[in-house]
Amino acid sequence: MEWTNDWYDNNYYPFMPKRNPRGPETGRYKSVRGAGYADQGGHGVEKLVDYRNFSDPDTRMTTIGFRCAK
């Protein structure tokens, strides 16, 4: 899984813009997306690439990373 820059709000997603949603302006949790080797759960990683969840920004786990992109 990867951290995103977006704050998480479960009520935001039904109303978000279709192109380049940036998430709510503030929040308690940050969004994490995707999947990793430990998240297969019988579904296979290829079926979890669009998975979205949230976590406290101070959380540190070996299964959540980040990606640098330009």
N, CA, C and O atoms as a Tinker XYZ file with bonds, in Angstrom:
   280  protein
     1  N      0.836000   -1.175000    0.000000    73     2
     2  CA     0.000000    0.000000    0.000000    64     1     3
     3  C      0.881000    1.239000    0.000000    63     2     4     5
     4  O      2.041000    1.200000    0.410000    81     3
     5  N      0.299000    2.344000   -0.472000    73     3     6
     6  CA     1.031000    3.602000   -0.530000    64     5     7
     7  C      0.236000    4.711000    0.146000    63     6     8     9
     8  O     -0.985000    4.803000    0.015000    81     7
     9  N      0.971000    5.553000    0.874000    73     7    10
    10  CA     0.361000    6.760000    1.414000    64     9    11
    11  C     -0.010000    7.670000    0.257000    63    10    12    13
    12  O      0.657000    7.665000   -0.778000    81    11
    13  N     -1.056000    8.441000    0.423000    73    11    14
    14  CA    -1.371000    9.502000   -0.526000    64    13    15
    15  C     -1.276000   10.826000    0.204000    63    14    16    17
    16  O     -1.137000   10.854000    1.426000    81    15
    17  N     -1.349000   11.906000   -0.523000    73    15    18
    18  CA    -1.329000   13.221000    0.087000    64    17    19
    19  C     -2.723000   13.635000    0.554000    63    18    20    21
    20  O     -2.876000   14.666000    1.209000    81    19
    21  N     -3.730000   12.846000    0.222000    73    19    22
    22  CA    -5.121000   13.189000    0.498000    64    21    23
    23  C     -5.537000   12.835000    1.926000    63    22    24    25
    24  O     -5.173000   11.787000    2.458000    81    23
    25  N     -6.304000   13.732000    2.525000    73    23    26
    26  CA    -6.988000   13.407000    3.765000    64    25    27
    27  C     -8.145000   12.477000    3.426000    63    26    28    29
    28  O     -8.643000   12.489000    2.300000    81    27
    29  N     -8.569000   11.684000    4.378000    73    27    30
    30  CA    -9.644000   10.716000    4.158000    64    29    31
    31  C    -10.932000   11.205000    4.812000    63    30    32    33
    32  O    -10.929000   11.668000    5.952000    81    31
    33  N    -12.014000   11.095000    4.080000    73    31    34
    34  CA   -13.352000   11.346000    4.612000    64    33    35
    35  C    -14.294000   10.429000    3.853000    63    34    36    37
    36  O    -14.485000   10.598000    2.648000    81    35
    37  N    -14.877000    9.475000    4.529000    73    35    38
    38  CA   -15.732000    8.485000    3.882000    64    37    39
    39  C    -16.897000    9.138000    3.129000    63    38    40    41
    40  O    -17.367000    8.587000    2.134000    81    39
    41  N    -17.361000   10.285000    3.581000    73    39    42
    42  CA   -18.472000   10.973000    2.929000    64    41    43
    43  C    -18.047000   11.796000    1.713000    63    42    44    45
    44  O    -18.903000   12.259000    0.960000    81    43
    45  N    -16.747000   11.984000    1.508000    73    43    46
    46  CA   -16.251000   12.788000    0.390000    64    45    47
    47  C    -16.348000   12.042000   -0.938000    63    46    48    49
    48  O    -16.670000   12.648000   -1.960000    81    47
    49  N    -16.082000   10.773000   -0.940000    73    47    50
    50  CA   -15.901000   10.032000   -2.187000    64    49    51
    51  C    -17.137000    9.952000   -3.076000    63    50    52    53
    52  O    -16.977000    9.970000   -4.296000    81    51
    53  N    -18.340000    9.867000   -2.559000    73    51    54
    54  CA   -19.488000    9.869000   -3.472000    64    53    55
    55  C    -19.661000   11.191000   -4.231000    63    54    56    57
    56  O    -20.324000   11.213000   -5.268000    81    55
    57  N    -19.084000   12.285000   -3.739000    73    55    58
    58  CA   -19.261000   13.601000   -4.344000    64    57    59
    59  C    -17.994000   14.172000   -4.962000    63    58    60    61
    60  O    -17.997000   15.309000   -5.434000    81    59
    61  N    -16.919000   13.407000   -4.967000    73    59    62
    62  CA   -15.641000   13.929000   -5.454000    64    61    63
    63  C    -15.663000   14.152000   -6.967000    63    62    64    65
    64  O    -16.446000   13.521000   -7.677000    81    63
    65  N    -14.800000   15.053000   -7.463000    73    63    66
    66  CA   -14.702000   15.257000   -8.904000    64    65    67
    67  C    -14.215000   13.979000   -9.595000    63    66    68    69
    68  O    -13.470000   13.197000   -9.004000    81    67
    69  N    -14.628000   13.773000  -10.814000    73    67    70
    70  CA   -14.222000   12.565000  -11.542000    64    69    71
    71  C    -12.770000   12.632000  -11.986000    63    70    72    73
    72  O    -12.121000   11.595000  -12.124000    81    71
    73  N    -12.247000   13.832000  -12.214000    73    71    74
    74  CA   -10.858000   13.995000  -12.640000    64    73    75
    75  C    -10.023000   14.604000  -11.526000    63    74    76    77
    76  O    -10.372000   15.643000  -10.967000    81    75
    77  N     -8.924000   13.949000  -11.215000    73    75    78
    78  CA    -7.941000   14.425000  -10.250000    64    77    79
    79  C     -8.542000   14.869000   -8.916000    63    78    80    81
    80  O     -8.325000   16.005000   -8.495000    81    79
    81  N     -9.287000   13.999000   -8.248000    73    79    82
    82  CA    -9.815000   14.370000   -6.925000    64    81    83
    83  C     -8.669000   14.565000   -5.937000    63    82    84    85
    84  O     -7.746000   13.752000   -5.893000    81    83
    85  N     -8.719000   15.602000   -5.170000    73    83    86
    86  CA    -7.639000   15.914000   -4.234000    64    85    87
    87  C     -7.982000   15.591000   -2.795000    63    86    88    89
    88  O     -7.159000   15.783000   -1.900000    81    87
    89  N     -9.172000   15.108000   -2.567000    73    87    90
    90  CA    -9.566000   14.779000   -1.206000    64    89    91
    91  C     -9.986000   16.010000   -0.433000    63    90    92    93
    92  O     -9.844000   17.132000   -0.919000    81    91
    93  N    -10.508000   15.805000    0.776000    73    91    94
    94  CA   -10.918000   16.932000    1.615000    64    93    95
    95  C     -9.717000   17.801000    1.985000    63    94    96    97
    96  O     -8.577000   17.339000    1.917000    81    95
    97  N     -9.957000   19.037000    2.370000    73    95    98
    98  CA    -8.862000   19.947000    2.712000    64    97    99
    99  C     -8.214000   19.635000    4.056000    63    98   100   101
   100  O     -7.038000   19.933000    4.260000    81    99
   101  N     -8.968000   19.039000    4.968000    73    99   102
   102  CA    -8.436000   18.676000    6.285000    64   101   103
   103  C     -9.015000   17.326000    6.695000    63   102   104   105
   104  O     -9.926000   16.809000    6.047000    81   103
   105  N     -8.486000   16.768000    7.760000    73   103   106
   106  CA    -9.018000   15.517000    8.257000    64   105   107
   107  C     -8.193000   14.958000    9.394000    63   106   108   109
   108  O     -7.207000   15.557000    9.822000    81   107
   109  N     -8.600000   13.834000    9.864000    73   107   110
   110  CA    -7.889000   13.139000   10.945000    64   109   111
   111  C     -6.993000   12.038000   10.399000    63   110   112   113
   112  O     -5.930000   11.759000   10.953000    81   111
   113  N     -7.435000   11.407000    9.296000    73   111   114
   114  CA    -6.711000   10.283000    8.712000    64   113   115
   115  C     -6.252000   10.612000    7.297000    63   114   116   117
   116  O     -6.867000   11.432000    6.614000    81   115
   117  N     -5.181000    9.978000    6.864000    73   115   118
   118  CA    -4.707000   10.082000    5.489000    64   117   119
   119  C     -5.137000    8.827000    4.727000    63   118   120   121
   120  O     -5.269000    7.745000    5.299000    81   119
   121  N     -5.349000    9.001000    3.440000    73   119   122
   122  CA    -5.729000    7.873000    2.598000    64   121   123
   123  C     -4.506000    7.036000    2.246000    63   122   124   125
   124  O     -3.421000    7.569000    2.014000    81   123
   125  N     -4.690000    5.738000    2.211000    73   123   126
   126  CA    -3.699000    4.812000    1.683000    64   125   127
   127  C     -4.384000    4.012000    0.582000    63   126   128   129
   128  O     -5.570000    3.696000    0.680000    81   127
   129  N     -3.630000    3.686000   -0.468000    73   127   130
   130  CA    -4.225000    3.028000   -1.623000    64   129   131
   131  C     -3.349000    1.877000   -2.072000    63   130   132   133
   132  O     -2.158000    1.817000   -1.766000    81   131
   133  N     -3.971000    0.964000   -2.807000    73   131   134
   134  CA    -3.233000   -0.136000   -3.402000    64   133   135
   135  C     -3.178000   -1.351000   -2.501000    63   134   136   137
   136  O     -3.972000   -1.503000   -1.573000    81   135
   137  N     -2.223000   -2.210000   -2.798000    73   135   138
   138  CA    -2.082000   -3.454000   -2.055000    64   137   139
   139  C     -0.628000   -3.895000   -2.089000    63   138   140   141
   140  O      0.175000   -3.361000   -2.854000    81   139
   141  N     -0.303000   -4.855000   -1.270000    73   139   142
   142  CA     1.053000   -5.377000   -1.215000    64   141   143
   143  C      1.051000   -6.883000   -1.038000    63   142   144   145
   144  O      0.001000   -7.525000   -1.060000    81   143
   145  N      2.223000   -7.426000   -0.866000    73   143   146
   146  CA     2.383000   -8.868000   -0.753000    64   145   147
   147  C      1.582000   -9.462000    0.396000    63   146   148   149
   148  O      1.176000  -10.622000    0.322000    81   147
   149  N      1.346000   -8.699000    1.452000    73   147   150
   150  CA     0.657000   -9.224000    2.632000    64   149   151
   151  C     -0.862000   -9.064000    2.533000    63   150   152   153
   152  O     -1.580000   -9.512000    3.426000    81   151
   153  N     -1.364000   -8.438000    1.473000    73   151   154
   154  CA    -2.777000   -8.100000    1.385000    64   153   155
   155  C     -3.560000   -8.962000    0.405000    63   154   156   157
   156  O     -4.640000   -8.557000   -0.027000    81   155
   157  N     -3.064000  -10.114000    0.045000    73   155   158
   158  CA    -3.734000  -10.911000   -0.974000    64   157   159
   159  C     -5.094000  -11.401000   -0.527000    63   158   160   161
   160  O     -6.056000  -11.268000   -1.284000    81   159
   161  N     -5.220000  -11.949000    0.639000    73   159   162
   162  CA    -6.504000  -12.359000    1.175000    64   161   163
   163  C     -7.331000  -13.232000    0.250000    63   162   164   165
   164  O     -8.560000  -13.215000    0.318000    81   163
   165  N     -6.672000  -13.999000   -0.619000    73   163   166
   166  CA    -7.394000  -14.887000   -1.520000    64   165   167
   167  C     -7.912000  -14.209000   -2.773000    63   166   168   169
   168  O     -8.476000  -14.873000   -3.643000    81   167
   169  N     -7.731000  -12.883000   -2.886000    73   167   170
   170  CA    -8.235000  -12.161000   -4.054000    64   169   171
   171  C     -7.153000  -11.917000   -5.090000    63   170   172   173
   172  O     -7.467000  -11.650000   -6.250000    81   171
   173  N     -5.907000  -12.000000   -4.708000    73   171   174
   174  CA    -4.812000  -11.689000   -5.614000    64   173   175
   175  C     -4.548000  -10.196000   -5.637000    63   174   176   177
   176  O     -5.480000   -9.392000   -5.643000    81   175
   177  N     -3.288000   -9.831000   -5.651000    73   175   178
   178  CA    -2.899000   -8.433000   -5.613000    64   177   179
   179  C     -3.472000   -7.670000   -6.797000    63   178   180   181
   180  O     -3.845000   -6.506000   -6.651000    81   179
   181  N     -3.552000   -8.296000   -7.968000    73   179   182
   182  CA    -4.040000   -7.586000   -9.150000    64   181   183
   183  C     -5.468000   -7.082000   -8.983000    63   182   184   185
   184  O     -5.873000   -6.153000   -9.682000    81   183
   185  N     -6.238000   -7.671000   -8.076000    73   183   186
   186  CA    -7.617000   -7.224000   -7.859000    64   185   187
   187  C     -7.704000   -6.149000   -6.786000    63   186   188   189
   188  O     -8.791000   -5.635000   -6.521000    81   187
   189  N     -6.587000   -5.799000   -6.164000    73   187   190
   190  CA    -6.607000   -4.823000   -5.076000    64   189   191
   191  C     -5.902000   -3.517000   -5.423000    63   190   192   193
   192  O     -5.704000   -2.683000   -4.540000    81   191
   193  N     -5.522000   -3.316000   -6.667000    73   191   194
   194  CA    -4.771000   -2.106000   -6.998000    64   193   195
   195  C     -5.590000   -0.834000   -6.799000    63   194   196   197
   196  O     -5.014000    0.238000   -6.611000    81   195
   197  N     -6.913000   -0.927000   -6.836000    73   195   198
   198  CA    -7.739000    0.258000   -6.623000    64   197   199
   199  C     -8.298000    0.332000   -5.201000    63   198   200   201
   200  O     -9.180000    1.143000   -4.918000    81   199
   201  N     -7.792000   -0.504000   -4.322000    73   199   202
   202  CA    -8.251000   -0.544000   -2.937000    64   201   203
   203  C     -7.903000    0.766000   -2.231000    63   202   204   205
   204  O     -6.798000    1.280000   -2.401000    81   203
   205  N     -8.816000    1.303000   -1.453000    73   203   206
   206  CA    -8.612000    2.539000   -0.705000    64   205   207
   207  C     -8.943000    2.292000    0.762000    63   206   208   209
   208  O     -9.939000    1.644000    1.084000    81   207
   209  N     -8.105000    2.812000    1.638000    73   207   210
   210  CA    -8.338000    2.701000    3.064000    64   209   211
   211  C     -7.776000    3.960000    3.715000    63   210   212   213
   212  O     -7.431000    4.909000    3.011000    81   211
   213  N     -7.677000    3.989000    5.028000    73   211   214
   214  CA    -7.157000    5.166000    5.720000    64   213   215
   215  C     -6.367000    4.743000    6.930000    63   214   216   217
   216  O     -6.510000    3.626000    7.427000    81   215
   217  N     -5.517000    5.662000    7.406000    73   215   218
   218  CA    -4.719000    5.392000    8.589000    64   217   219
   219  C     -4.307000    6.721000    9.212000    63   218   220   221
   220  O     -4.240000    7.746000    8.534000    81   219
   221  N     -4.036000    6.687000   10.502000    73   219   222
   222  CA    -3.515000    7.848000   11.196000    64   221   223
   223  C     -2.173000    8.230000   10.555000    63   222   224   225
   224  O     -1.347000    7.347000   10.319000    81   223
   225  N     -1.933000    9.499000   10.270000    73   223   226
   226  CA    -0.682000    9.893000    9.615000    64   225   227
   227  C      0.586000    9.536000   10.380000    63   226   228   229
   228  O      1.663000    9.475000    9.785000    81   227
   229  N      0.484000    9.299000   11.676000    73   227   230
   230  CA     1.656000    8.926000   12.468000    64   229   231
   231  C      1.934000    7.424000   12.453000    63   230   232   233
   232  O      2.908000    6.972000   13.055000    81   231
   233  N      1.097000    6.654000   11.780000    73   231   234
   234  CA     1.266000    5.203000   11.717000    64   233   235
   235  C      2.502000    4.835000   10.907000    63   234   236   237
   236  O      2.757000    5.420000    9.855000    81   235
   237  N      3.261000    3.872000   11.396000    73   235   238
   238  CA     4.414000    3.342000   10.670000    64   237   239
   239  C      4.229000    1.839000   10.566000    63   238   240   241
   240  O      4.092000    1.149000   11.576000    81   239
   241  N      4.224000    1.330000    9.328000    73   239   242
   242  CA     4.058000   -0.108000    9.095000    64   241   243
   243  C      4.964000   -0.526000    7.942000    63   242   244   245
   244  O      5.241000    0.270000    7.045000    81   243
   245  N      5.413000   -1.752000    7.965000    73   243   246
   246  CA     6.248000   -2.246000    6.870000    64   245   247
   247  C      5.446000   -2.484000    5.601000    63   246   248   249
   248  O      6.033000   -2.670000    4.535000    81   247
   249  N      4.123000   -2.483000    5.687000    73   247   250
   250  CA     3.290000   -2.744000    4.506000    64   249   251
   251  C      2.739000   -1.464000    3.877000    63   250   252   253
   252  O      1.991000   -1.538000    2.902000    81   251
   253  N      3.095000   -0.281000    4.419000    73   251   254
   254  CA     2.670000    0.989000    3.834000    64   253   255
   255  C      3.905000    1.798000    3.495000    63   254   256   257
   256  O      4.743000    2.064000    4.357000    81   255
   257  N      4.015000    2.192000    2.221000    73   255   258
   258  CA     5.151000    2.970000    1.775000    64   257   259
   259  C      4.677000    4.218000    1.070000    63   258   260   261
   260  O      3.557000    4.680000    1.288000    81   259
   261  N      5.529000    4.760000    0.225000    73   259   262
   262  CA     5.163000    5.950000   -0.552000    64   261   263
   263  C      5.877000    5.881000   -1.888000    63   262   264   265
   264  O      6.831000    5.124000   -2.066000    81   263
   265  N      5.401000    6.676000   -2.813000    73   263   266
   266  CA     6.005000    6.741000   -4.144000    64   265   267
   267  C      6.283000    8.200000   -4.468000    63   266   268   269
   268  O      5.426000    9.062000   -4.273000    81   267
   269  N      7.466000    8.467000   -4.955000    73   267   270
   270  CA     7.804000    9.813000   -5.418000    64   269   271
   271  C      7.461000    9.896000   -6.896000    63   270   272   273
   272  O      7.871000    9.040000   -7.680000    81   271
   273  N      6.726000   10.902000   -7.275000    73   271   274
   274  CA     6.347000   11.068000   -8.675000    64   273   275
   275  C      6.421000   12.540000   -9.041000    63   274   276   277
   276  O      6.213000   13.420000   -8.205000    81   275
   277  N      6.717000   12.783000  -10.287000    73   275   278
   278  CA     6.799000   14.160000  -10.756000    64   277   279
   279  C      5.649000   14.433000  -11.701000    63   278   280
   280  O      5.525000   15.544000  -12.218000    81   279
